[in-house]
Amino acid sequence: MMETNVLGVMAMTKAFTKGMVKRNRGHVINIGSTAAETEFSLVRYSGDKDKAAAVYKGMAAMNAHDVADNVIYALTRPAHVQIADIVVARSSRKSVPAVKCDANKLG
């Protein structure tokens, strides 16, 4: 994962920025996701896959168009504007139920 998510991004950025420097213009857009990297609901429901899946039932997933729209937005800003970061999340989130925690069991 380190090779792809960090070293791969660094190698590609280095390869493309040489031409950008020559032309005195260009954009670097890195897109990442944390969606597949966490199993928060599975952990929260002690490994119960059905309960974990129910958290996301009925929610519309984001699609490529949702992300591409933000890329186009960043690319079409005036030259004096730098977009340093865009965080995109779907708006159809359910509320998170309260989680009971027994401090005596935390060790």
Secondary structure as GFF3:
##gff-version 3
##sequence-region A 1 107
A	DSSP	alpha_helix	2	2	.	.	.	ID=ss1
A	DSSP	pi_helix	3	8	.	.	.	ID=ss2
A	DSSP	alpha_helix	9	23	.	.	.	ID=ss3
A	DSSP	three_ten_helix	35	37	.	.	.	ID=ss4
A	DSSP	alpha_helix	40	44	.	.	.	ID=ss5
A	DSSP	alpha_helix	49	54	.	.	.	ID=ss6
A	DSSP	alpha_helix	64	75	.	.	.	ID=ss7
A	DSSP	three_ten_helix	103	105	.	.	.	ID=ss8
###
